[in-house]
Amino acid sequence: MEEKALLELKNIGKSFDKNVVHLDINLKLYQNETLGLLGGSGTGKSVLLREIVGLEYVDHGEVIYHDQPIQNLKEIDLFKIRTKISYSFQNGALFDSQNVFDNLAYPLFEHTDLSLEEISAKVAEILGLIGLEGSEKLMPSDLSGGMQKRIGMARAIILEPEIILYDEPTAGLDPSNTQNILSVMEKLKGTGVSSIFVTHDIPAALKICDRILILYEGKIAFSGSPREFIDSENPIVKEFFLNSIKEV
């Protein structure tokens, strides 16, 4: 019997005016799987993540989570879904006027009945996970770009979601900070979390992902294991490799 997908996209289509972004996108995400979603700039990788959590509406097709179509849910119902499918924004998306503790505690105050003491303990635990212990009182302006991304990831995972959508988490980071981010992702995968990793970073994708997908001209043009990706004779895969090398 085929394993049941945790999340499935069926025939997803999306256009902005006359600009067609997605043409019948189909993919499945399974329990404890990390998908790497690659593609050139402007191919709609981040748009696809936003469609999954209802930050962008699809023109046609279905977003199915635990066998339930969620693409047409009302905002109040999507609010609940977003505690289970969490979005880790590219720039961290921290509240500039709040310190690290308040940024991380916000989802807990909003979605749980935990006491302040329990919330404080949870914040300390998550900061330990990302290697930023004791940073509760720091403001976003006190943090480096890499630290801001890690705090943003921490906020995305603090409610212990089933699925995390990573939007370019290593973009613009030096090798040391990139490794810090990948280390957090590996730790989360070890807890059973499933994820979709949108990136241009081929080495990072090959290290983290179970399957690699390439988004090209509105469709999934390639899907395979990291080994299959490396060995592929698919001209789209080869073109992506060459373009990535040129961008370095």
N, C-alpha and C positions, 0 to 999 in steps of 0.2 A: 504494500500500500504506500502511495506517495505521501511524503511528509507534508503536513498542512502548513501553509505559509502563515506567519504572524501578521504580515502586511503584504498587500498585493495592489498593484496598479494595473488597471485594465483599460486599454485603449484611450489613454489620457491625451486630450487635445487642448491646446491653448494658443490663442493669438492675442496680440495687442494691436488693435486696428488691423492694418494689412500685414503686419509682421507676424508670420506663423512661427511660433516657438517650439511647440510640441505637436507631433503627428503620431497618434496611436502608440503612446509609450506603454510598454508592458514590462513589468518586473515583479519578482517575488523576493521577500526578505523572510528568512527563517530564524527560528530561535537560536540565539548565541552566534549569529552570523554577522560579519562585517562586510558590507558591500562597498567597493570603491567606485565612485561615479566620476569618471574623467571626461574631458571634452574641452574644446577650445573656448576662448573667451566669447561670451555672447550666445552660447549654445543652450542656455536655459537650465543649467545645473542647479543654481540656487532657487530659481523659480520653481523647479520640481519639488524641492524641499518645502517651500512655502505652500505649495498646493497640497501637500500631504497633511499639513496642520491647519489648513483653511485660511492662511494669510493671503493666499491668492485663490480665486475660484477657477475651476476647470470649465472649459467650454463643453466638453463631452468626456465620457468615460467615468470610471469608478475608482475611488480610493477605499479599499476594503481592509478593515482592522478587526481581527478576531471574527471574521465572517460577516461583519457589519459594514455596509457602505456608509461612509462618513462625510462624503463630499458635499452633501446638501444639509448637513446639520445646522441648527441655529447656533448662534454665538455662545449661548449659555451651555449648550451641550458640547461644543468644541472646547470650551474652557476646561471641561472635565477630561476630554481626550488629551489635551495638552499637558496634563499631569502624568500621562502614561507615554506619550510621544513627545519628547522634549527637543527643543531647537537650540543648538549652541551657535550663537551668531558669530559671524566672521570677526567683528571688532570687539567682541565681549559684551557690548551693549549694556555697560554698567550705568547705574544712576550716578551722575557726576556729583550730586549734592549729598550723597550718602556714603558712609564708610563701608569697608569690606563686610563687617558684621551685618549691617543693615541690608546691604545688597543680597547677602546670602540668606538672611533670616526672612526676607520678604515673602518668598513662596511658602515658607513654613507657617508664617502668621496667616497667610491668605487661605491655605488649603488644609491645615491640620488643627487639632485642638491641643497641641503640645504646650506645655508650660514654658515660661521664659528660661527656666533652668534647663529643661530638656532641649529647647532650641539652641541655647548656648553650647550645650554639649554636642549637638549635631553639627553646628557650624565648626567647632573645634575639630571634630572628627573629619569633616570633609576637607578642611584646610590641611590636615595631616596627610590625607590621601594625595593631595596635589603638591605637597612639599612646601607649603607656605604657612607653616605653623606660626601663631602669634601675630598675624597680620591684621587682626580684626579691626583695629583702630585706624588703619591707613585709609587715606582717601584715594580714589582712582587716579588723581593727579600725582600721587606719590609712587605709583606703580609703573614699571616698564611695560612696553607693549606685550611682551611675553607673559608677564605676570597678570596683566589685565585679561588676556585670553584664558589663562588658567582659572582665574576667578570667575569669568563668564562660563566656563565649562563646569565649574563647581556649582554654580547656581542652576545650571541646566540639569544636573544630576542629583541635586539635594533631595528631591522628592522620590528618588529611586525609580525612575521610569523604566519601562520595558524596552523602549527604543530611543536612541539618541541620534539626532540628525546633526552631523558636524559640517558646518559651512566654512570651508577653507581654514581650518584651525591652525595650520602651519604657515600660512601665507605671510611673507615679509619677515619671518623670524630667522635668526641666526641658527647654526647647527645645534648649539647647546639648548636653546629654547625649543627648537623643533623636537629634540629628543625628550625634553621634559613633557611636551604635549603628548607625544606618542607613548611615553611611559604611562601617563594617566589613562589613555585610551586602552592600552593593554591590560592595565589593572581592572578597568571596568568590564572589559570583555571576559576577564577571568571570573567575574561575578555572574555571568550569564546574560549580560546586556547585549541586545542586538543593535546594529547601527548602520547608517549610510554615511559614508565619508566622501564628501565632495572636495576634490583637490586637483591641483595641477602637478603636485609633487609625486612623481612616479615612484621614486625609491620608498617614500613613506607608504604609499598605497600597496606596494609589493610586500612591505614588511608587515602591515597590519591586516590586510584584507584577505578574506576567503575567496571572494570572487571580484573580478574587475569588469566594469561595464564602461563602454564608451558611448557618449551621447553625440550623435552626428546627424546634422540636417533633420533634427526633430525626432529621431528614432534611436533606439538602442541598436547600434551597429555592430557591437561585439559584446559577448558575455562569456567569461571563462575564468579558470583558475589563474593565479599569478604565473604559474609555469606555462600555461597555454597562452597567456598574454605575451610573455617573453618570446616564445617560440612561434608565435602566429605569423603566417604569411599574408594575412589580411592587409590589403593596401591601406585601409583606414588606420589600422593599428600602426603600421610603419610610418605613415604620414604624421600621426600624433607623436611618435617617438622623435622624428626629425624636427618637427616644430618645437617640441619641448627643449631639444638640445640647442636650437637657435635662440630660444628665449633666455638661456642661462648666461 
